[in-house]
Amino acid sequence: MCAIRSLPVKHASALILLLLIFCCCNPASRGPVGRSKHGSLSGIPLHSVQDFKIFGDFDGDGRSEVINAFLYSRRLHRRIDSAADPFQVSWDSVIAWFHQQDADLCIVLSAGRQDTLHLGPAQGLYCLINLGDTNGDGKDEVAFVVDRLDYSRLNSCQIYTGCDGKWTQRFRFGVHEGAFDWTGATAPDFADIPGFLERRDGSWLYADYPDDGYEDGADSFRRMKPLRIPACAGEIRLQTMGILQILPGISIVRRQNCCHYQYPTPRF
């Protein structure tokens, strides 16, 4: 049997102190780590999270509002401004980090006349686009693609509008995340989705990528079609030419260059 000699307490304490000083002063030990104010997993490098902001008339009051999209930690009750860096750690580690934060992707209208849209756990958005008033209901529609915490590059573009103060999905179509591939130091702001949602001659066109990832014939899914967004149930908007006709049961909600009417939803 071999005897193990221990260092005197003073020598051991001095050695520990020297090691602590070395670790604190060594520049290599100061790299980004996950133990941040957001309570991330230890040793996870972080990067800044991109917030999104667009302007438009999203509630039909004739004035411009701001939509903000950001990540929120429901565990820590505050916004997330830095998150696990997918370029430095495995995708499994990124997913674990966001789930530890109990992350929620939120879309909020500045005016406060619309409820907050909670999209659940996500890494963020690929894009947030103001489509303008595509259906004549007096409100701008919003399109976005969520950067989900999954293992597929198949995704969808969701189009929302405000109906009775609530965000309501009015249309959805498939996209491939390859449309958002980019090179460089900074991610671009996508004003459209190349090959899937494009504005041509003043009108929006879209192409629906199939759920199974296979198209019927060569590039058939890339045949773009006009984008038509249905208005909210119970709402119509009439463009007048100096003559105003009000039908029974229809009340005027707003009058500014044209008239925005609301009528009761039929009951069966």
C-alpha positions in Angstrom: 0.0 0.0 0.0 1.3 3.4 -0.9 1.0 6.4 1.5 -0.4 9.6 0.1 1.2 12.7 1.4 -1.0 15.7 1.7 0.2 19.3 1.4 0.2 21.5 4.5 -3.0 23.5 4.8 -1.2 26.8 4.2 0.5 25.5 1.1 -2.7 24.1 -0.2 -4.5 27.4 0.4 -1.8 29.3 -1.4 -1.9 27.0 -4.3 -5.7 27.4 -4.6 -5.3 31.2 -4.4 -2.8 31.1 -7.2 -5.1 29.0 -9.3 -8.0 31.4 -8.7 -5.8 34.4 -9.6 -4.6 32.6 -12.8 -8.1 31.8 -13.9 -9.4 35.3 -13.2 -6.5 37.0 -15.0 -6.2 34.6 -17.9 -7.9 36.3 -21.0 -8.8 32.9 -22.4 -11.2 32.3 -19.5 -13.2 35.4 -20.3 -15.0 34.1 -23.4 -18.8 34.3 -23.6 -20.5 31.8 -21.3 -24.1 30.8 -20.7 -24.2 31.9 -17.1 -25.7 35.3 -17.8 -28.4 37.5 -16.3 -30.8 35.2 -18.2 -29.9 32.2 -16.1 -28.7 30.1 -19.1 -27.1 26.7 -19.0 -23.5 26.9 -17.7 -20.9 27.1 -20.4 -23.2 28.0 -23.3 -21.9 30.9 -25.5 -24.5 33.6 -26.1 -25.2 35.9 -29.0 -27.5 39.0 -29.3 -31.1 38.3 -30.2 -32.7 40.2 -33.1 -35.9 42.0 -32.3 -38.3 42.9 -35.1 -40.4 46.1 -35.6 -42.7 47.2 -38.4 -45.1 50.2 -38.8 -48.6 50.4 -40.3 -52.3 50.8 -39.5 -53.0 47.5 -38.0 -56.3 48.3 -36.2 -58.0 50.4 -38.9 -58.1 53.7 -37.0 -56.3 55.6 -39.8 -53.2 56.1 -37.7 -49.8 54.4 -37.7 -48.9 51.9 -35.0 -45.8 49.9 -34.3 -45.7 46.1 -34.0 -42.8 44.7 -31.9 -41.8 41.1 -31.9 -39.5 39.8 -29.2 -38.6 36.8 -27.0 -39.7 36.7 -23.4 -38.6 34.4 -20.6 -41.7 33.3 -18.7 -39.4 31.8 -16.0 -37.5 35.0 -15.3 -40.4 37.4 -16.3 -38.3 39.6 -18.6 -37.3 39.9 -22.2 -34.5 37.9 -23.7 -31.8 40.0 -25.4 -29.1 37.3 -25.7 -29.5 33.5 -26.3 -27.6 30.3 -27.0 -25.5 30.8 -30.1 -26.3 28.0 -32.7 -23.0 28.7 -34.5 -21.0 27.7 -31.4 -22.9 25.0 -29.8 -25.0 22.0 -30.9 -28.6 22.4 -31.9 -29.7 20.2 -29.0 -28.0 22.6 -26.6 -29.8 25.6 -28.2 -33.2 23.8 -27.8 -32.4 22.9 -24.2 -31.4 26.6 -23.4 -34.7 28.0 -24.8 -36.7 25.4 -22.9 -34.9 26.2 -19.7 -35.9 29.9 -20.2 -39.5 28.8 -20.9 -39.2 31.2 -23.9 -42.2 32.7 -25.6 -42.1 34.6 -28.9 -44.5 37.6 -28.5 -46.0 40.0 -31.1 -47.4 43.2 -29.5 -49.1 46.2 -31.0 -47.9 49.5 -29.5 -51.4 51.1 -29.3 -52.6 48.4 -26.9 -55.9 47.9 -28.7 -54.9 44.4 -29.7 -54.2 41.4 -27.6 -50.6 40.0 -27.5 -50.0 37.2 -29.9 -48.1 34.4 -28.1 -46.3 32.0 -30.5 -44.6 29.8 -27.9 -41.0 28.5 -27.8 -38.9 29.6 -30.7 -35.5 31.0 -31.6 -37.2 34.1 -33.1 -38.5 35.1 -36.5 -37.1 34.8 -39.9 -39.2 37.8 -41.1 -41.9 40.2 -40.1 -43.6 41.8 -43.1 -46.3 44.5 -43.4 -48.3 43.4 -46.4 -50.5 46.5 -46.4 -54.3 46.4 -46.7 -54.6 43.5 -49.2 -58.3 42.8 -48.7 -59.8 46.3 -48.3 -60.9 46.0 -44.7 -59.0 49.1 -43.6 -56.3 47.2 -41.7 -52.8 46.2 -42.7 -52.1 42.4 -42.7 -49.0 41.0 -41.1 -46.9 38.0 -42.5 -44.2 36.2 -40.5 -42.2 33.0 -40.4 -41.2 31.6 -37.0 -37.7 30.2 -36.5 -38.9 27.1 -34.7 -36.9 24.8 -32.3 -37.2 21.7 -34.5 -35.2 19.6 -36.8 -36.9 20.4 -40.1 -36.4 23.1 -42.7 -40.1 22.9 -43.8 -42.0 25.8 -42.3 -45.0 28.0 -43.0 -45.7 31.7 -43.5 -48.6 32.8 -41.3 -50.7 35.9 -42.1 -52.6 37.6 -39.3 -54.9 40.6 -39.0 -56.7 42.2 -36.1 -60.3 41.0 -35.8 -62.3 42.5 -32.9 -59.1 43.3 -31.0 -57.7 39.8 -31.4 -54.9 38.6 -33.6 -56.5 36.2 -36.0 -54.8 34.0 -38.6 -56.4 34.6 -42.0 -54.0 32.6 -44.3 -51.1 30.2 -44.2 -48.9 28.6 -46.7 -45.7 26.4 -46.8 -42.2 27.7 -47.3 -38.7 26.3 -47.2 -36.3 27.9 -44.8 -33.6 27.8 -47.5 -35.2 31.1 -48.7 -33.7 32.8 -45.7 -30.1 31.5 -46.1 -27.6 34.3 -46.1 -23.8 35.0 -45.8 -22.1 37.8 -43.9 -21.8 39.1 -40.3 -25.3 40.4 -39.9 -28.7 38.8 -40.8 -30.6 40.8 -43.4 -34.1 42.2 -42.9 -36.3 40.3 -45.3 -39.0 42.5 -46.9 -40.3 39.4 -48.7 -39.6 35.7 -48.9 -37.6 35.0 -52.1 -39.5 32.5 -54.2 -42.4 32.2 -51.8 -43.8 35.6 -51.1 -43.0 38.5 -53.5 -44.5 41.8 -54.5 -44.8 42.3 -58.2 -46.4 45.2 -60.0 -48.0 46.4 -56.7 -49.6 43.0 -55.8 -48.4 40.2 -53.6 -47.9 36.7 -55.0 -47.2 33.5 -53.1 -46.1 29.9 -53.7 -47.2 27.2 -51.4 -44.3 24.7 -50.5 -45.8 21.2 -50.1 -45.9 19.7 -46.6 -44.1 16.6 -47.7 -41.3 18.5 -49.3 -42.0 17.1 -52.8 -43.6 19.0 -55.6 -45.9 17.7 -58.4 -43.6 18.0 -61.4 -40.5 20.2 -61.7 -40.8 23.3 -59.6 -44.6 23.2 -59.7 -44.8 24.8 -56.3 -42.9 27.8 -57.5 -45.7 28.9 -59.8 -46.8 31.9 -57.8 -50.4 32.8 -57.4 -52.1 36.1 -56.3 -52.4 36.4 -52.5 -56.0 36.8 -51.4 -56.6 37.3 -47.7 -60.2 37.0 -46.4 -61.5 39.8 -44.3 -62.6 39.2 -40.7 -66.0 37.6 -40.3 -68.7 40.2 -40.0 -66.7 43.0 -41.6 -66.9 44.6 -45.0 -65.4 47.8 -46.4 -67.1 49.7 -49.2 -65.3 52.2 -51.3 -67.7 55.1 -52.1 -67.8 57.4 -55.1 -69.7 60.3 -53.6 -72.8 58.1 -53.1 -73.3 56.4 -49.7 -75.8 53.7 -49.3 -76.4 52.1 -45.9 -78.2 48.8 -45.8 -80.4 47.8 -42.9 -78.5 46.4 -39.9 -75.2 47.8 -41.0 -73.6 50.5 -38.8 -70.8 52.9 -39.7 -67.6 52.3 -37.7 -65.4 54.8 -39.4 -65.4 57.3 -42.3 -62.2 58.5 -43.8 -62.0 58.7 -47.6 -64.0 55.5 -47.5 -66.3 53.8 -45.1 -65.7 50.9 -42.9 -68.9 49.0 -41.9 -69.6 46.3 -39.5 -72.6 44.0 -39.6 -73.8 41.3 -37.3 -72.6 37.8 -38.0 -75.7 35.7 -39.1 -77.0 33.2 -36.6 -78.3 29.8 -37.8 
